[in-house]
């Protein structure tokens, strides 16, 4: 279900451009309005940026990165900081830091140390998970804005949010900001999905492509205004093309072992809807755990709502069935009353007239039916026979109720065998208890003799 927080059609552009901010949302309505000429949707630029693209962006092979890789290898294998056997110990320490993904690796007096992060190729705290691929088209214009605010705070200032975003877009009267939906994220963050509708002078309207809107939000001055509104992240929600998916799958992310990446592709439970993504460090694992827990809560809430709806529908169904039965009885009663009225009316209408041919034919048919019913060998005789059988069955049923029940021979044999085994078990248990009692008596006798001997010695 889409939530449209914009003004009504025909007045939304002016209202959003001229309405004064209500304030109270930590920055909504406080950003400066950019000039309308700085932002145009007439020629959208396809940036190709997607939500998953950022996760797989490969670093550019610049000379500085080559030097960084060489320095990392030197710090891990052959540091020359001290010039003696202590360099080997330092190399092991640097390896440990690299595996852990934190610390600094010193290896040369003339070169700064290497900063070890969890993104370095040697970090061991890496895994591969799976994320759903978006299915929206670029023409749908959906852009995700992540706010560092609670969902309740977002919803309480919905109109101010729409007005502030409209000002970020330049306050153009032909543009209308709409909110597709909101979702709670971990750490008191909220995901807001928006799209922008552009109206042309001839009265037609279209959604601004997602890549075009995202490119505008990524401009330096616009990004600063969004940060003032509490936006921490913006991304498009568009599906990946087959070429992009192929490229992402063929090239393992930086620092991920190609063997692990290939195995992740093989273990993908649904390659049509899911795509493998790297998970680096415990923070990323915790983030995914929180997201999963949040989604589980949302699913449970939705299930509770569905359960309440089902209960309400069941009550309504029971009430409707009772009403239908009542209306059926009422309809039958009204039909009978109507038939009686028609009979009386027909009698009065035909009063004084001779019997017509069709009426005579009906009378003959009725007499024939009445004769068949009264014939001893026809329906009346069969009915009397059925009534006699019913009386006999009732009589025999009353007699049988006083009779005793018999158990099948095989079942009786099994019951006897089961009771016999229980009896043997009880006998064995009794023998064990008797042996234990004899042992206890023997112990008591020994203790009494020991006490008697000690008493004689100390007397």
DODO-424027 format. One record per atom (N, C-alpha, C, CB): x negated, y, z negated; residue in one letter. Coordinates in steps of 0.02 Angstrom, whole numbers, plus 50000, padded with zeros to 5 digits. Each point is the difference from the previous one (the first is absolute). Last residue first. Glycine has a CB too. Layout:
N
XYZa ...
This chain:
459
482494759346084x 500324999949934x 499484999149945x 501034995350051x 498595005150193x 499955006449964x 500334999949932x 499985005450109x 500034974950030x 499305002349996x 499945006449959x 499774994850111x 502374995949939x 499634996049951x 499285002249991x 500734990650029x 500635019950135x 500245001749932x 499644996049948x 501125002850047x 498464992650178x 499695006349981x 500225002049930x 499965003650121x 501044977349971x 499284998749987x 499665006449976x 499984990850087x 502285010849982x 499944996349938x 499274998749981x 501104994650024x 499405015850183x 500145004549944x 499924996449933x 500795006650072x 499024980650121x 499435004649995x 500105004849942x 499814999250123x 501954986049930x 499444996549971x 499415004649991x 500404989450051x 501465019350061x 500164998949929x 499424996449965x 501234999650027x 498645003550207x 499915006449964x 500144999149926x 500325006250104x 500074975450038x 499285001549993x 499885006449962x 499804994050107x 502435000449942x 499724995349951x 499255001349990x 500864991450032x 500255020850134x 500205002249933x 499714995549946x 501065004750049x 498614989050174x 499605006049984x 500185002549930x 499955003250122x 501314979049962x 499314997849987x 499575006049981x 500144990550081x 502065013949987x 499994996849934x 499294997849981x 501184996250017x 499145012450199x 500065005349950x 499994997149929x 500675007050082x 499364977950098x 499355003549995x 500025005449948x 499784997650120x 502234991349925x 499534995549966x 499325003349993x 500614990150046x 500995021550079x 500175000049929x 499544995549960x 501195002450029x 498624997750206x 499745006349971x 500165000449926x 500135005750111x 500754976150007x 499274999449995x 499705006349969x 499984992450100x 502325008149946x 499864995449945x 499254999249990x 501074994050022x 499665018650164x 500125003649937x 499854995649940x 500895007050057x 499024983150154x 499435004749991x 500085003849935x 499885001350125x 501874984549939x 499414996249979x 499405004549989x 500444990250064x 501545019350021x 500094998249929x 499394996049975x 501254999850016x 498855006050213x 499885005949959x 500074998449925x 500425007350094x 500104975950061x 499285001350000x 499835006049957x 499924995150115x 502355000049915x 499684994849959x 499255001149997x 500904992050031x 500365022050110x 500125001649930x 499674994949954x 501095005550032x 498814990650200x 499605005849981x 500085001949928x 500085004050115x 501274979049973x 499314997849994x 499555005849980x 500214991150085x 502025014049961x 499954996149938x 499294997649989x 501204996450013x 499305014550189x 500005004749944x 499934996449933x 500715007850068x 499494979150124x 499355003449999x 499975005149943x 499894998350124x 502164991049913x 499514995249975x 499315003249996x 500674990650049x 501095021750049x 500084999649927x 499494995249969x 501225002750012x 498844998650222x 499765006449972x 500055000049924x 500355005950106x 500534975650012x 499275000150004x 499715006349970x 500074992950103x 502285005449913x 499734995349950x 499245000050000x 501024993050012x 500075019550154x 500095003149934x 499724995649945x 501025005950042x 498994985850177x 499515005349992x 500055003349933x 500025001950123x 501614982149934x 499344996849990x 499455005249990x 500384990350070x 501795017149985x 499984997549931x 499334996749984x 501244998350004x 499165008750217x 499915005749956x 499964997949927x 500605007250083x 499884976350075x 499315002450008x 499865005949955x 500014996050119x 502214995649886x 499544995349968x 499285002350006x 500794990750026x 501285026949962x 499704995450048x 499474995749967x 500235008250092x 501825001349766x 499355002350026x 499734994750048x 499775006649893x 502865001450021x 499504994750004x 499375002850033x 500904991150007x 501405019049846x 499565000450057x 499484994549996x 500185012450008x 502454987849894x 499305001349984x 499594999950064x 500154994849886x 502545012750094x 499554994450008x 499285002049982x 500754995350089x 501195019649919x 499924996549937x 499524994250004x 501155003449972x 499425010150216x 499665004449952x 499904996649933x 500495009850058x 500744980050121x 499274999450006x 499635004349950x 500164997550120x 502225003849893x 499784993549973x 499254999350001x 501074995050037x 499915024350060x 500085000249928x 499784993549968x 500945008050013x 499074993150220x 499475004349973x 500045000549925x 500005006450105x 501684982250014x 499384996049995x 499435004249973x 500384993050096x 501665018249940x 500094994849949x 499374996049991x 501224999450028x 498845016750144x 499995003349935x 500064995049943x 500505010250052x 499724981950167x 499315001949986x 499945003549933x 499805001050123x 502364993549954x 499624994049982x 499285001749983x 500754993150074x 500635024250008x 500204998149932x 499614993849977x 501145004850021x 498525002350199x 499715004949954x 500184998249928x 500065009050088x 500904978450086x 499294998649992x 499665004749951x 499994995650117x 502275008449941x 499944993949960x 499274998249988x 501094995950047x 499385022150095x 500165001849931x 499944993949954x 500765009250041x 499014987650190x 499425003649972x 500115001949927x 499735004350115x 502084986050002x 499474995149989x 499385003249970x 500444993350096x 501365020549968x 500174996149940x 499464994849984x 501225001750025x 498545010550174x 499905004449943x 500164996449934x 500285009850072x 500154979350131x 499285000449987x 499855004449938x 499784998450123x 502445000449951x 499794993649972x 499255000049984x 500914994350065x 499985024450043x 500254999749931x 499794993549967x 500975007350032x 498524996350198x 499595004149955x 500234999549928x 499785007750093x 501184973050051x 499605005650025x 499655003649944x 500805001250096x 500834980549888x 499364997550026x 499555005650026x 500574989350029x 501655015049881x 499624996249950x 499314997950023x 501074996049955x 500215026950126x 499994992850019x 499574996249950x 500165002850122x 500135021549880x 500434996149956x 500004992650016x 500705010049986x 498065005850146x 499775000649931x 500404995549953x 499645011850023x 501004989850204x 499374996449993x 499745000349928x 499735002650120x 502205009849934x 500134992950001x 499374995949992x 500985002250073x 498855021149946x 500304998349936x 500154992549997x 500495011549991x 498734997250212x 499475000149950x 500264997949932x 499425009050064x 502164993450108x 499554994350014x 499454999649948x 500255001050121x 501195017649873x 500344994049978x 499574993850011x 501095005450026x 498105014950056x 499984999949928x 500354993849971x 499965012550001x 500114991350231x 499324998349979x 499954999649925x 499555005550103x 502485001849990x 499904992950014x 499304997849977x 500785000750099x 499755022049888x 500384996149950x 499904992650010x 500845009249993x 498225005650165x 499635000149937x 500364996049946x 499545011350030x 501554991350175x 499414995850008x 499584999849937x 499985002750122x 501855011849886x 500234993149997x 499414995150006x 501105003550048x 498475019249982x 500144998649929x 500244992849991x 500285012149982x 499394995850235x 499364999249967x 500094998549926x 499475007850082x 502474996950046x 499694993750021x 499334998849964x 500555001250111x 501295013249759x 499725000150067x 499634993650015x 499915012449993x 502264994249839x 499314997350003x 499774999750072x 500214993149896x 501585026050033x 499974992750007x 499274997750004x 501125000050059x 499675022449805x 499824997650067x 500004992450001x 499315010450021x 501085002949779x 500565000750046x 499864997750070x 500365009449932x 497554997549922x 500664998649970x 500555001250051x 499565003149886x 498025000550134x 500334994650038x 500704998449973x 498874995450026x 499745021349870x 500035001850071x 500394994950041x 498915005949988x 500664990349782x 500495005450008x 500085001850073x 499725004449886x 498664979850061x 500674997349985x 500535005350010x 499504992049918x 498245014250103x 500214996150058x 500704997049989x 498804997550025x 500215014349798x 500155004650054x 500264996250061x 499135008049957x 500104979549861x 500635003449984x 500215004750055x 499734999049879x 498204990750145x 500534994950003x 500675003349986x 499214991149963x 498875022150015x 500144998650071x 500574995050007x 498805002550028x 500405002049756x 500355005950027x 500194998850072x 499385007549921x 499314976249977x 500675000049973x 500425005950026x 499554994349898x 498185004650160x 500384994750034x 500714999749974x 498944993650017x 499585021049877x 500175002550067x 500414994950038x 498945006750002x 500244987149791x 500535005049991x 500215002850068x 499565002849886x 498634982250110x 500624996649983x 500585004949993x 499334991249941x 498555017850095x 500224996450060x 500664996349987x 498814998750036x 500115012049785x 500325004950045x 500254996650063x 499265009049954x 499524977849896x 500635002049970x 500385005050045x 499504998249886x 498354995250180x 500464994450005x 500695001849972x 499034992149992x 499255023749983x 500204999550070x 500504994350010x 498885004650035x 500144997849754x 500475005450012x 500264999950072x 499425006949913x 498904978050028x 500634998249966x 500535005450012x 499354993749913x 498535010850169x 500294994450037x 500674997949969x 498854996250032x 499865020249859x 500335002850059x 500324994550042x 499195009550000x 499534984149814x 500605003649978x 500395002750060x 499425003049892x 498504986950148x 500504995049980x 500655003349978x 499074992349965x 499165022050085x 500234996850061x 500534994749984x 498885002150055x 500035008649766x 500485004450032x 500284996950064x 499395009849952x 498924978549934x 500625000249960x 500535004450032x 499324998049897x 498565001650203x 500344993550010x 500644999849960x 498894994450018x 499755024549954x 500325000050066x 500364993550013x 499125007750042x 499624994649760x 500595004349998x 500374999950067x 499435007449916x 498544981150072x 500504996749958x 500655004049997x 499074994949932x 499125014750181x 500274994450037x 500544996449960x 498904998750059x 499905018749839x 500475002750050x 500324994350040x 499335010650006x 499004983749841x 500595002349965x 500535002650049x 499285002949901x 498664991150189x 500364994049977x 500635001949962x 498914993849994x 499645023450073x 500364997250057x 500394993849981x 499135004750076x 499485005049763x 500575004450013x 500414997550059x 499355009649954x 498674979149995x 500484999049946x 500625004250011x 499074997549921x 499155005650227x 500324993550011x 500534998649947x 498944995750054x 499745023649923x 500475000750057x 500374993550013x 499265008850050x 499044991149788x 500585003849976x 500525000850056x 499275006149917x 498714984050143x 500374995549955x 500625003549972x 498934994149970x 499575018550160x 500374995450042x 500424995349957x 499105000650087x 499485014049801x 500545003850031x 500434995450044x 499295010449999x 498794980449904x 500505001449948x 500605003850030x 499085000249913x 499084995850226x 500374993849987x 500545001049947x 498984993450032x 499565024550013x 500464999050056x 500404993649991x 499215006150075x 499134998249768x 500535005049994x 500524999250055x 499195007949946x 498904978950064x 500434997749946x 500585004949990x 499024994349945x 499335011550211x 500394994450025x 500484997549946x 499064996850076x 499445019949863x 500505002750046x 500444994450028x 499225009350029x 498984984549834x 500515003549961x 500555002850045x 499135002849914x 499024987550189x 500394994849967x 500565003249958x 498994992549997x 499465021750106x 500464997250049x 500434994649969x 499195002750092x 499125006449775x 500505005150014x 500524997450049x 499165009049978x 498984977549977x 500445000349941x 500565005050011x 499044996749926x 499305002250238x 500414993950001x 500495000049941x 499054993850057x 499415023649952x 500495000750055x 500454993950003x 499195007150065x 499034992449783x 500515004749979x 500545000950053x 499145005949930x 499024980850125x 500394996749948x 500565004549975x 498994993349966x 499455015450185x 500464995450034x 500434996349949x 499174998650094x 499185015449818x 500495004050036x 500514995550035x 499145009150017x 499024981049877x 500485002549951x 500555004050035x 499115000249912x 499114992550220x 500394994249978x 500545002149950x 499014992650020x 499465023650048x 500454998450055x 500454994149982x 499165004550082x 499185001349765x 500505005350003x 500514998650055x 499165008349956x 498924977850013x 500554998449955x 500545005450002x 499204993849927x 499195001550291x 499965002149930x 500634998449961x 499235008950034x 501074991150218x 499335001149974x 500055002349928x 499565002950115x 501874984950100x 500095002449931x 499315000349968x 501184995049991x 499915004250282x 499494998749948x 500215002949933x 499125000050088x 502564990150107x 499685006349980x 499494998549945x 501045006750031x 500674980150175x 499524999949944x 499695006849988x 499774988050025x 502755007750069x 499335000950026x 499525000049942x 500425006650099x 502354986149976x 499485001649951x 499335000650035x 500634994149910x 501395000250210x 500215005449955x 499455002349952x 501154995650008x 498604986750157x 500415004850036x 500175006049957x 500474990650067x 498294990049854x 499595004550040x 500405005150040x 499184990850008x 501094994549765x 500455002450053x 499615005150041x 501054998049929x 497824990049898x 500644996350000x 500485002150055x 499854998749878x 497385000750113x 500545004950002x 500674996350003x 499255008450060x 498444982349940x 500464999049944x 500595004950000x 499044995849935x 499205005450231x 500294993250004x 500544999049947x 498914995750047x 499855024349951x 500444999950059x 500344993250007x 499275008550056x 499114993949777x 500605003949982x 500495000150058x 499325007049922x 498584983250111x 500424995749960x 500645003549980x 498974994149957x 499425018450159x 500294994950044x 500464995449961x 498995000650073x 499805015249804x 500505003350041x 500344995150047x 499345010649993x 498864982149874x 500595001149958x 500565003350042x 499275001249898x 498694996050209x 500294993449987x 500635000749959x 498864994750005x 499835024850040x 500394997750058x 500334993249989x 499245006550073x 500235011149727x 499674994650035x 500424997650059x 499434996549893x 500605028550007x 500374993749994x 499654994850042x 501095006149979x 498255017550012x 499854996649937x 500354993449990x 499805011049955x 501285005650216x 499325000949975x 499924996549933x 499925011050060x 501924978950105x 499865006449967x 499305000249972x 501215001149972x 499354983850245x 500074999849927x 499865006849969x 499674987950000x 501245006350250x 499445003349965x 500114999849925x 499835007550100x 501774982850049x 499364997750027x 499405003049963x 500554998950110x 501735007049838x 499864993149982x 499324997650024x 501224997950003x 499575024050050x 499924999449928x 499824992949980x 500815009349985x 499684995150242x 499375003149981x 499874999349925x 500135008150094x 501924984349992x 499454995850024x 499335002849979x 500704996450097x 501225016349859x 499984994149957x 499424995450020x 501255000749985x 499155018150150x 499735001949934x 499964994149953x 500485011450016x 500504985250195x 499285001350008x 499695002049933x 500205003650119x 502164993249893x 499624993650005x 499265001150006x 500994994950052x 500305024349822x 500054997150067x 499624993450001x 500095011550053x 501124999149727x 499374999650035x 500114996950069x 499384999049891x 502445016149960x 499754993450014x 499355000350038x 501174995550000x 499635023849826x 500134997750068x 499694993250010x 500035011950042x 500135008249778x 500294993449993x 500214997750070x 500395002249879x 497665016550014x 500574998450044x 500254993049984x 499555007650090x 499275009349728x 499854995250052x 500634998750042x 499104994649928x 499665019849842x 500495000150054x 499794995150054x 500305012249975x 499184995549744x 499854995950059x 500575000950050x 499344991749931x 500615020349863x 499334997049995x 499814996250062x 500154999349878x 501625021850037x 499904994650047x 499284997549994x 500895004750079x 500245014449806x 499914993749964x 499904994150045x 500695004649912x 499485019750139x 500664997249986x 499964993449962x 500435005550102x 497615005449972x 500325004349950x 500704997649982x 499325009650044x 499534979650129x 499704998349936x 500285004449944x 498964996350058x 501685008450163x 500324993849976x 499714997849933x 500194996650119x 498845022049987x 500675001749977x 500364993749974x 500045009550082x 497854987550016x 499935003549936x 500695001949972x 498895004550037x 501004986050176x 499864994949950x 499935003249931x 499434992950087x 500825021150100x 500634996649983x 499894994849946x 500415001950117x 497705009449968x 500425004649962x 500664996849980x 499475009650060x 499044977250073x 499695001949935x 500465004549959x 498884999050053x 502144982850114x 499625006150009x 499785002649931x 500635002850106x 500824978149929x 499294998949987x 499575006150014x 500184988250029x 502215010750012x 499884999649928x 499264999249984x 501134995049985x 499575004750241x 500095006749971x 499854999949925x 500875002550088x 499084977250027x 499445004150021x 500065007149972x 499894993250104x 501904991849862x 499424998449958x 499395004250018x 500444988349989x 501505013750142x 500125002949933x 499404998549955x 501244998750015x 498704991650197x 499975007350006x 500085003349932x 500454999350117x 499824977449900x 499295001850008x 499925007650005x 499784989050057x 502425001849932x 499644999449936x 499285002250006x 500754990649969x 501225019950188x 499604993849993x 499595000049936x 499964999050124x 502355014349891x 499305001350016x 499614993649991x 500105012249964x 502534988350102x 499534999549944x 499295001450024x 500764991749943x 501525019350167x 499574994050001x 499575000149938x 500004999650127x 502315013650011x 499524999449945x 499614993550007x 500745006849925x 500985012850222x 499774993249987x 499485000149943x 500224996650121x 500765023649973x 500424996449952x 499794992949985x 500905007150040x 498025011050098x 500604997550034x 500454995849955x 499345000150104x 498525009449821x 500515005250012x 500634997450034x 499085008150009x 499564974749836x 499835004250058x 500545005250012x 499364990450051x 499724995749720x 500575001650043x 499775004650056x 500804998749903x 498034982149918x 499915006250038x 500595001050047x 498744998949993x 500584986649766x 500425000450060x 499905006950032x 500864991849951x 497684991049871x 500185006850019x 500394999750066x 498985004949941x 500434977849831x 499965001050072x 500275007050016x 500134987550023x 498884995949750x 500355005650031x 499974999450075x 499745007449901x 499834979049845x 499984999150073x 500435005550031x 499814987449991x 498845008249762x 500565003350034x 499904999350075x 500155008349904x 498924980949844x 499935000050073x 500635003050030x 499254989849997x 499465012449750x 500614998950038x 499855000650074x 500695004549906x 498064991049827x 499995003050066x 500644998150037x 498744999650003x 500324993449770x 500455005950003x 499935003750067x 499915001149876x 499014977450078x 499645005949974x 500405006450010x 498924994350025x 501894986550138x 499664999749935x 499665006649982x 499834987850017x 502315013950140x 499344996750005x 499694999749930x 499845004150120x 502794999750004x 499545000949944x 499374995950011x 500975002049923x 500685009250269x 499844993749965x 499495001449946x 500244993250105x 501655018750094x 499485000749950x 499904993349966x 500275012249983x 500774998350272x 500084996349938x 499425001249954x 500654991350060x 499915021250145x 500254993450016x 500134995949937x 499395000550109x 500625026849939x 499684994949959x 500334993350016x 499725008449908x 499935016150238x 500454995049971x 499604994849962x 500825001750094x 499035024750032x 499654994749963x 500524995549968x 499005007649979x 501005009550245x 500364997949940x 499634994249968x 501115003950048x 498575017650152x 499784994049968x 500414998749936x 498845001750047x 501305017850098x 500214994350041x 499814993449968x 499885007150101x 499515014649809x 500724998949992x 500254994050040x 500135012149981x 497404992349901x 500325000350065x 500744998149993x 498914997350059x 499175004649775x 500655003249994x 500375000750065x 499555006049905x 498244983150042x 500035006650032x 500665003449995x 499154996050075x 500094982649825x 500064999250072x 500075006750036x 500524988949981x 499435010249784x 499354997550022x 500004999150076x 499844994149890x 502165011950008x 499545005750003x 499314997850022x 500655005749909x 500954977750057x 500195004050058x 499555006150007x 501194996149988x 498584990449823x 499724996750059x 500175003850064x 500084988949940x 500875018949860x 499275001150000x 499674996750059x 500035000649876x 502304996250092x 499855006950019x 499255001350002x 501085003549948x 499664975449978x 500155000950071x 499835007050023x 500914991449991x 498885003949779x 499514996350038x 500105001050075x 499934991549908x 501655017549943x 499385003949999x 499454996550040x 500325004749889x 501704983850082x 500095005650046x 499385004350002x 501224999849977x 498814981949871x 500024997850070x 500035005950047x 500564989549964x 499065005949783x 499825006050039x 500004998450074x 499315004449904x 501224978949936x 500315005849968x 499865006550038x 499904994249890x 499114985050176x 500715000250016x 500355006149969x 499984987650007x 497715008549947x 500095001250072x 500755000950016x 498964993450026x 500455000249757x 499825007050012x 500095001950073x 499194999549905x 501134978250033x 500535004149971x 499875007450011x 500214991249914x 498144993150150x 500575000150046x 500575004349973x 499674988650042x 497795017149888x 500484994749989x 500595000850049x 499664999249878x 497855009550187x 500545001849956x 500484994149994x 499895012250031x 498204993450128x 499764998349933x 500515002249948x 498795001050039x 501614991850228x 499985005449951x 499754997349934x 500945006150058x 499024987150219x 499954997349932x 499895005949953x 499524989050042x 501575007050216x 499655004649956x 500014997149930x 500315010150072x 500134981350202x 500024998649928x 499585005349964x 500154987650021x 501295011250224x 499365001649968x 500084999149925x 499685008150093x 501714986650159x 499954999049928x 499295001249976x 500944991750004x 500245009050227x 499745005949965x 499914999349926x 500535006350087x 500294980250120x 500415000749939x 499755005849956x 500244987850004x 498635005150196x 500565004650013x 500445000849939x 499974996750120x 498234987849884x 499745006849992x 500565005150011x 498874996250039x 501844979649871x 499705003050060x 499745007049984x 500774993250074x 499504985249749x 500315006150027x 499615002550061x 500425003049885x 499124978049960x 500354998450062x 500335006150032x 500204988649955x 497565004049867x 500615003950012x 500304998450068x 499555009249927x 499034973249922x 499915004850054x 500645003950011x 499144992550054x 499894995449714x 500515000050053x 499845005350052x 500874995949918x 497214991549935x 500485005549996x 500494999450058x 499155007449942x 498834977249907x 500435000950058x 500505005649987x 499874987850031x 497455004749877x 500724999149989x 500385001250064x 499875003449881x 497454991050025x 500445001950055x 500724998449981x 499074997950085x 498475008549773x 500474994750021x 500425002850057x 500034994849884x 497685010749937x 500395001550060x 500444994050016x 499105007850044x 498874998049795x 500705000849978x 500425002450059x 499635002549882x 497954994650127x 500344993649998x 500745000549983x 498924995049966x 499135021350163x 500454999649942x 500404993550003x 500075012649994x 498354996150175x 499804994649956x 500444999349938x 498845001850040x 501355015650139x 500104993250028x 499864994349952x 499725004950109x 501225019249805x 499384997750030x 500074992750023x 499345008149929x 502325005549951x 500074999450072x 499364997450033x 500835009249998x 499424996049768x 500344993850016x 500104999050074x 500565000749890x 497335013550028x 500725000449990x 500314993350017x 500005012450025x 497424999949926x 500384993850011x 500735001249983x 498974992949975x 498845023050103x 500614999849959x 500394993650018x 500055012849993x 497204993050021x 500604998050037x 500594999849952x 499314993350084x 498445022949886x 500274993349991x 500644998950040x 499504999849885x 498525017150200x 500524999749948x 500294992949994x 500285012150021x 497194992350058x 500664999650030x 500524999649944x 499544994350105x 498075005549859x 500095005650045x 500705000350031x 498794999550023x 500404982949827x 499925006349964x 500165006150044x 499134994549930x 502014980750090x 499425003750025x 499975006749963x 500064994250115x 501644989349836x 499554995750037x 499375003650025x 500994993450034x 501555006149807x 499365003450010x 499524995350036x 500185007249896x 502614994750073x 499444995550015x 499375003950016x 500814991650043x 501665011649808x 499515002850047x 499424995250009x 500335011849968x 502474984949956x 499325001449979x 499585003050056x 500104990749921x 502024991650112x 499925006249962x 499275000849981x 501184999149955x 499894980850146x 500295005650035x 499965006549962x 500754992250054x 498514983349916x 500525002849957x 500355005950033x 499344996249901x 498834993550208x 500544995049994x 500585002849960x 499164990850007x 498925022450008x 500344999850065x 500584995049998x 498935003250058x 499674998349754x 500415006050006x 500395000050066x 499165006249930x 499314976450035x 500564999449954x 500465006050004x 499284993149924x 498745007450200x 500474995150028x 500614999249955x 499044994050055x 499205019549868x 500375003350054x 500504995350032x 499015007450020x 499564983449819x 500475004649968x 500425003850052x 499215001249903x 499064984950172x 500554996049973x 500525004449966x 499224990349985x 498845020250092x 500394997750058x 500604995749976x 498965000250071x 499475007149768x 500435005650023x 500434997850059x 499145008249960x 499244976849964x 500555000549951x 500485005650020x 499244995749908x 498865002350221x 500424994150012x 500594999949951x 499004993650042x 499345022949933x 500435001550058x 500454994150016x 499125007650045x 499164991349790x 500635002749976x 500475001950056x 499405004249900x 498304988150126x 500514994749997x 500675002549973x 499084991849983x 499495027350127x 499764993949967x 500574994949997x 499165006749931x 501015016750150x 499404997350030x 499724993949965x 499765011250037x 502255005049940x 499494999349948x 499354997050026x 500914998849918x 500995005450230x 500025005649952x 499424999849952x 501245000150010x 499694987350198x 499295001749989x 499965005849951x 499694996050116x 502174982749973x 499875006749973x 499255001049987x 501155000249949x 500334981750186x 499295001749991x 499925007249976x 499694991950091x 502504996449928x 499514994850017x 499285002049982x 500754996450091x 501275017549874x 500204993349980x 499454994850010x 501155003150028x 498615020050036x 500134999949929x 500154992949975x 500415011850007x 499314992050225x 499365000849964x 500104999649925x 499575007050094x 502344992750044x 499634993850007x 499335000349963x 500554998150111x 500745021449896x 500334995049959x 499624993450003x 501115005650018x 498175011750122x 499825001449930x 500324994949953x 499915012250028x 500664986650200x 499294998249990x 499795001149928x 499755003050120x 502405003949942x 499964992750000x 499294997749989x 500994999650076x 499375023549947x 500304997649938x 499964992449995x 500775009950000x 498555000350198x 499515001149947x 500274997549933x 499545009950062x 501944989750116x 499464995150012x 499475000649947x 500225000450123x 501465015449876x 500254993649975x 499494994550012x 501175003850020x 498375017650063x 499985000249928x 500244993449970x 500185012450003x 499924991050234x 499334998649974x 499975000049924x 499535005150103x 502804988250005x 499575006050003x 499314998249974x 500995007749986x 501344980150082x 499304997949995x 499545006050011x 500304988450039x 502275011249856x 499625001550060x 499274998349990x 500815009250030x 501224978149841x 499565005849997x 499625000950065x 499894998449877x 502604991050104x 499314997949998x 499545006149998x 500304989550063x 502355005149859x 499575004550037x 499274998149991x 500855009249986x 501264980949923x 499544996450043x 499525004550038x 500864991250010x 500905016449841x 499684994649962x 499464996650040x 501064998349938x 500325019050154x 499505002649954x 499644994649962x 500675010249991x 501164984650155x 499385001850035x 499465002449954x 500685002750098x 501614991849841x 499504994749994x 499345001950033x 500934991649997x 500905023450010x 499874998649929x 499484994749991x 501165003149975x 498685011450247x 500514996049968x 499814998949929x 500304994550108x 499055021150129x 499884998749930x 500584996149971x 499325010449989x 500264999450240x 499904992949989x 499894998149927x 499554999550113x 500915022050015x 499384999049961x 499874992749988x 500175010949947x 501225004950231x 500004993349972x 499344998749965x 500794995950090x 500685027449962x 499364996650012x 500014993349964x 499385011050011x 502625006650093x 499724996049946x 499374996550020x 501144998449956x 500255023150125x 499524995450030x 499684995949945x 499785008050095x 501965007049847x 500144999250071x 499544995050034x 500415011750001x 499774997049765x 500164993150015x 500104998950075x 500534999049887x 498035019449944x 500454999050057x 500104992650011x 499645010850053x 499165009849780x 500254993149999x 500514999250055x 499794998949875x 499155021950072x 499454995449983x 500224992850004x 499525008749927x 501915010850107x 499604998350059x 499464995049984x 500245011250045x 501214998049784x 500334995150042x 499584997950060x 501085004749963x 497845003349801x 500315003050059x 500294994550044x 499215009749995x 500614986549740x 499555000950056x 500385002750060x 499274990649959x 501125011849766x 500304997950063x 499515001350056x 501165002249957x 498314992349775x 500085005450048x 500254997250066x 499095006649944x 501464982549811x 499495000250052x 500155005650048x 499814987749989x 501565005549822x 499475004849984x 499485000450054x 500194997849880x 501774987150101x 500225006850015x 499475005249986x 501144996449975x 498554981749898x 500475000350056x 500225007250009x 500384988249981x 498195004849837x 499685002450061x 500485000250059x 498954995449958x 501634994949822x 499275000050000x 499705002050067x 500054991249915x 502305009050023x 499754993650026x 499245000150006x 501084998350062x 500415020349871x 500074994749952x 499754993350024x 500945006149956x 500125013550208x 499464999349952x 500114994149954x 499825012150005x 501454997850190x 500284999749932x 499474999549947x 501014994750047x 498895017750205x 499844993949963x 500275000449929x 498984998650069x 502205013550143x 499485001349951x 499864993849961x 500345012049992x 500584990150269x 500184998649930x 499425001249954x 500834991650039x 499145010350206x 500135006049961x 500154998649928x 500405005250102x 499124977850068x 499495005150009x 500095005949954x 499914996550117x 501624985149892x 499364997649974x 499465005350005x 500324988450031x 501815016250057x 500034999349927x 499344997949971x 501204997150010x 499035004450225x 500005006649968x 500004999549925x 500605004550097x 499544975250026x 499375003450013x 499965006749966x 499944994250109x 502064992849878x 499454997549959x 499365003750011x 500534988950001x 501715013250105x 499785005149953x 499394997949961x 501165003849991x 499814982550181x 500205006650024x 499765005549955x 500984994950053x 499424980949845x 499795001550069x 500275006850021x 499964987850027x 499595007949712x 500434997650053x 499775002350068x 500944999949921x 497164997749897x 500635003750003x 500424997350056x 499465010249952x 498774973149931x 500005006350036x 500675003449998x 499124995550073x 500184982449839x 500005005549953x 499995006750035x 499424992749918x 501224980250121x 499895006250038x 500065005749951x 500444995150108x 499124977049889x 500195005649959x 499825006350038x 499844993549891x 500734979250180x 499595006050005x 500285005449956x 499694997050117x 500344974949874x 500435006050000x 499565006250000x 500934993949938x 
